[in-house]
Amino acid sequence: MLTSTPMDASSTAPTLSEKPDRMPPILVIGGTGHIGGALSNFLLDRGHPVTAATRSTHPVFESPAIGRTRIDVTDLTDSTPLAPSATAIICPWVDESKGGRPSWIGYLLTRLANSGTSSVVYFSTMWVYGTPAEGLLTESTPTAPTDPYATAHLRNESVLTTCAQELGLDVSVLRMANLVGPDPFYQSRSKISFAHELVEMAIRNKAILLRSPPSTPRNLLTRTLLHHDLAVLLDRTAVEGRVETFNMGGGSTATMAGLGRQVAEIAERYDGVPVRVEHPGELFAQPTFHLDTTRIRTLAGSGVDNLTAELELVMEDIVHSHIPVDRTREP
């Protein structure tokens, strides 16, 4: 179901037991995406042998120690064995078409299990709770997705739950808030994250134009906190058939106007030029929510949650990189 071709076909991947002195190997599916690129570097720094699985050979990691495997999750015919990995991390890719193709993830899980994988981490989205989200959102809050993206993620969650029982996999589903942090492949992107978009507008145009109403709530997850929380899930002993869901977010909920002002202040400190924040008018305030992250905090403990520091790193991406003329923005 996937096209999987090692970048170096002359090398043979070791089995999981050949190097017991090292951290367990990890396969990152979507390993050069907005989440996967920085995650692959983080895992390498932790000492894991890392293979980034992507549809293309580009972009290229700065470290040659990160292996590459070519995978296209839309190809449902390939049966090439995947590189052995103790844990596979599936970064966001969803089929948003009506009805979707839930079979792709089920077949992927079968192939992973046959390759020796025991644990799977799946990045879902907090928007499975609905848009706009309201009230306290715990992992037991009823799901009510209102857009194709969230609906597709929830469909994948269902397949993951079924396959975990059938294949004896340990599955962690992460319902993520909006991620903010630097992107090692920013300069190669044709589609950039919303945080990079805001900072890019501030640096380039000296004006931030918000498309959402100013009071639209956003929970903001810093990349540092995400990696801190993920580490504890990677280090725990796998349990066959276990499926657990975790809300992954920051400690507070901001508004788009508040975030815009914070970005403007950072950009003004950088070059001393005022930055305007413009936004559409609104007739009523948007409902608010609080993303409850008690469950992951209980496991992982406190971690660094410094949004300003992450936004400053995002700014470094932009001021030190070429800015392409044409960009496709995140929805």
C-alpha positions in Angstrom: 0.0 0.0 0.0 3.0 2.3 0.3 5.9 2.9 -2.0 9.0 2.2 0.2 12.4 2.4 -1.5 15.5 2.9 0.6 17.6 5.9 -0.5 20.7 3.6 -0.4 19.6 0.4 -1.9 23.0 -1.2 -1.4 22.8 -1.1 2.4 20.8 -3.5 4.5 19.0 -2.3 7.6 20.1 -4.0 10.8 17.6 -5.9 12.9 16.4 -4.3 16.1 18.6 -6.6 18.2 21.9 -6.0 16.5 22.9 -2.9 18.5 21.3 -3.2 21.9 23.6 -0.5 23.4 21.9 2.3 21.4 18.5 4.0 21.8 15.7 2.2 20.0 15.4 3.0 16.2 12.5 5.2 15.2 10.8 5.6 11.8 9.2 9.0 11.2 6.6 8.8 8.5 6.3 12.3 7.1 9.8 13.0 8.4 10.4 16.2 6.5 7.1 17.9 7.2 6.5 20.8 9.6 6.4 18.4 12.6 8.6 15.6 11.2 11.6 17.6 10.2 12.4 19.1 13.6 11.3 15.9 15.3 13.8 13.8 13.3 16.6 16.2 14.4 15.4 16.0 18.0 15.3 12.2 18.0 18.8 12.0 16.5 20.1 14.3 19.3 18.5 11.9 21.8 20.6 9.1 20.4 18.0 7.3 18.4 18.8 5.8 14.9 16.3 7.8 12.8 14.8 7.1 9.4 12.7 9.8 7.8 10.1 8.3 5.5 8.9 10.8 2.8 7.5 10.9 -0.7 10.6 12.6 -2.0 14.3 12.7 -1.6 14.1 16.4 -0.8 14.6 18.5 1.3 17.9 17.2 2.6 18.8 17.0 6.3 21.9 18.8 7.5 23.0 15.6 9.3 23.7 12.6 7.1 23.1 10.4 10.1 19.3 10.6 9.5 18.3 7.8 7.1 15.8 8.3 4.3 13.2 6.0 2.9 10.8 6.9 0.1 7.2 6.3 1.0 4.0 7.4 -0.7 1.0 6.6 1.5 -1.3 7.1 -1.5 0.2 4.1 -3.3 -1.8 1.1 -2.0 0.1 -1.6 -3.9 3.6 -1.8 -2.6 4.7 -4.5 -0.1 8.4 -3.7 0.2 9.5 -4.3 3.8 9.9 -1.2 5.9 13.1 -0.4 7.8 13.0 -2.1 11.3 12.0 0.3 14.0 10.9 -0.1 17.6 8.6 2.9 17.2 6.9 4.5 14.2 5.7 8.1 14.4 3.0 9.0 11.9 3.0 12.8 11.3 0.0 14.5 9.9 -1.2 13.3 6.5 -4.9 12.8 6.0 -7.1 12.1 3.0 -9.8 14.8 3.3 -11.9 13.5 0.4 -15.4 12.4 1.3 -15.3 8.9 2.6 -11.5 8.9 2.5 -9.3 5.9 2.3 -9.0 4.5 5.8 -7.4 1.4 4.4 -4.1 3.2 3.9 -3.3 3.5 7.6 -4.6 0.0 8.4 -2.3 -1.5 5.8 0.6 0.7 7.0 0.1 -0.6 10.5 0.2 -4.2 9.3 3.4 -3.6 7.5 4.9 -1.9 10.5 4.0 -4.8 12.7 5.4 -7.3 10.3 8.7 -5.3 10.3 9.0 -5.5 14.1 7.5 -2.3 15.2 5.9 -2.5 18.6 4.8 1.1 19.3 3.0 3.7 17.1 2.6 7.4 17.8 0.0 9.1 15.7 -0.3 12.9 15.4 -4.0 13.8 15.3 -5.6 17.2 16.0 -7.6 18.8 18.8 -10.1 20.0 16.2 -11.7 16.5 16.4 -13.6 18.1 19.3 -15.3 20.5 16.9 -14.9 24.0 15.4 -15.4 26.2 17.2 -14.5 24.3 20.3 -16.2 25.2 23.5 -15.6 24.6 27.2 -13.1 22.2 28.9 -11.7 19.8 26.4 -10.6 16.5 28.0 -9.7 13.3 26.2 -13.2 12.1 27.1 -15.0 15.1 25.6 -17.3 13.8 22.8 -15.8 14.3 19.4 -17.7 16.4 16.9 -15.5 17.3 13.9 -17.0 19.9 11.6 -14.4 20.0 8.7 -12.9 17.3 6.4 -9.4 17.6 8.0 -10.6 16.8 11.5 -13.1 14.1 10.2 -10.3 12.3 8.4 -8.1 12.4 11.6 -10.9 10.9 13.6 -11.4 8.2 11.0 -7.7 7.3 11.3 -8.0 7.2 15.1 -10.7 4.6 14.7 -8.6 2.4 12.4 -5.7 2.8 14.8 -7.8 1.5 17.7 -9.0 -1.5 15.8 -5.5 -2.4 14.5 -3.9 -2.0 17.8 -6.0 -4.8 19.2 -5.6 -7.1 16.1 -1.9 -6.6 15.7 -0.8 -6.2 19.3 0.6 -2.7 18.9 0.9 0.0 21.5 -0.7 3.1 20.1 -0.5 6.7 21.4 -2.9 9.2 19.7 -1.8 12.8 20.2 -4.5 15.4 19.7 -2.4 18.4 19.0 -3.0 22.1 19.4 -1.4 24.6 17.0 2.3 24.0 16.9 4.7 26.9 17.1 8.4 26.5 16.5 11.3 26.8 14.1 11.3 24.7 10.9 14.6 23.3 9.6 13.1 23.3 6.1 11.4 26.7 6.1 13.3 28.0 3.1 12.2 24.9 1.1 8.5 25.1 1.8 5.8 26.1 -0.6 3.3 25.8 2.3 4.3 27.3 5.6 2.8 27.1 9.1 0.5 29.9 10.4 3.1 31.1 12.9 5.7 31.5 10.2 3.1 33.3 8.1 2.5 35.9 10.8 6.2 36.5 11.5 6.9 36.7 7.8 4.2 39.3 7.3 5.6 41.3 10.2 9.2 41.2 9.0 8.4 41.7 5.3 5.4 43.9 5.2 5.4 45.6 8.7 1.7 44.6 8.9 0.0 41.5 10.1 -3.3 40.8 8.4 -5.4 38.3 10.4 -8.0 36.4 8.4 -9.7 35.1 11.5 -11.8 37.2 13.8 -9.5 38.8 16.5 -11.1 36.9 19.4 -10.7 33.4 17.7 -9.1 31.2 20.4 -5.9 29.3 19.7 -4.1 27.0 22.1 -0.4 27.3 21.2 2.0 24.3 21.6 5.6 25.2 21.6 7.9 22.7 19.8 10.1 22.4 22.9 7.2 21.4 25.0 6.0 18.9 22.4 9.4 17.2 22.3 9.5 17.1 26.1 6.1 15.4 26.3 6.8 13.0 23.4 10.0 11.8 25.1 8.2 10.2 28.0 5.9 8.3 25.6 8.8 7.0 23.6 10.7 5.8 26.7 7.9 3.8 28.4 7.6 0.1 27.9 5.2 -1.0 25.1 2.0 -2.8 26.1 0.4 -4.9 23.4 -3.0 -3.7 22.4 -2.9 -0.5 24.5 -4.4 2.6 22.9 -4.2 5.9 24.8 -5.2 9.4 23.7 -3.4 12.5 24.9 -4.2 16.2 24.5 -1.0 18.0 23.5 -1.1 21.7 24.0 0.3 24.7 25.8 -0.6 26.0 29.2 -3.0 28.7 28.0 -5.4 29.7 25.3 -4.6 32.9 23.3 -6.6 34.8 20.8 -5.5 35.5 17.2 -5.4 39.2 18.1 -3.2 38.6 21.1 -0.9 36.4 19.1 -0.7 39.0 16.4 0.3 41.7 18.9 3.0 39.4 20.4 4.5 38.7 17.0 4.4 42.5 16.2 6.3 43.3 19.4 9.0 40.7 18.6 9.4 42.1 15.1 9.5 45.7 16.3 12.3 44.8 18.8 14.2 43.3 15.9 14.4 46.3 13.6 12.7 49.1 15.5 10.0 49.6 12.9 6.3 49.6 14.1 4.2 46.7 12.8 0.4 47.1 12.4 -2.0 44.3 13.3 -5.1 44.4 11.1 -8.1 42.1 11.3 -11.7 41.7 10.1 -14.5 43.1 12.2 -16.7 40.7 14.2 -20.2 41.0 15.4 -19.8 38.7 18.3 -17.1 37.1 20.4 -16.0 33.5 19.5 -16.7 30.8 22.0 -13.7 30.0 24.2 -12.2 26.7 25.2 -9.5 25.3 27.5 -7.5 22.3 26.2 -7.0 20.1 29.3 -3.5 18.6 29.2 -3.5 17.1 32.7 -3.0 13.5 31.4 0.2 14.2 29.5 1.4 16.5 32.3 0.9 13.7 34.8 3.3 11.5 32.8 5.8 14.0 31.5 5.9 16.6 34.3 6.5 20.2 33.6 8.4 21.3 30.5 9.6 24.5 29.0 6.6 26.4 27.6 8.2 29.7 26.3 6.1 31.0 23.4 8.2 34.1 23.0 11.4 32.1 22.6 9.8 29.9 20.0 8.5 32.9 18.0 12.0 34.4 18.1 13.4 31.2 16.6 10.7 31.3 13.9 11.9 34.9 13.2 15.4 33.6 12.8 14.1 31.1 10.1 12.7 34.1 8.2 15.4 36.7 8.5 18.2 34.2 7.7 16.5 32.5 4.8 15.4 33.5 1.3 11.7 34.3 1.2 10.1 32.9 -1.9 7.7 35.2 -3.7 4.9 32.7 -3.9 3.6 31.0 -0.8 0.7 28.7 -0.2 -0.7 29.4 3.2 -2.1 26.9 5.7 -5.9 26.9 5.8 
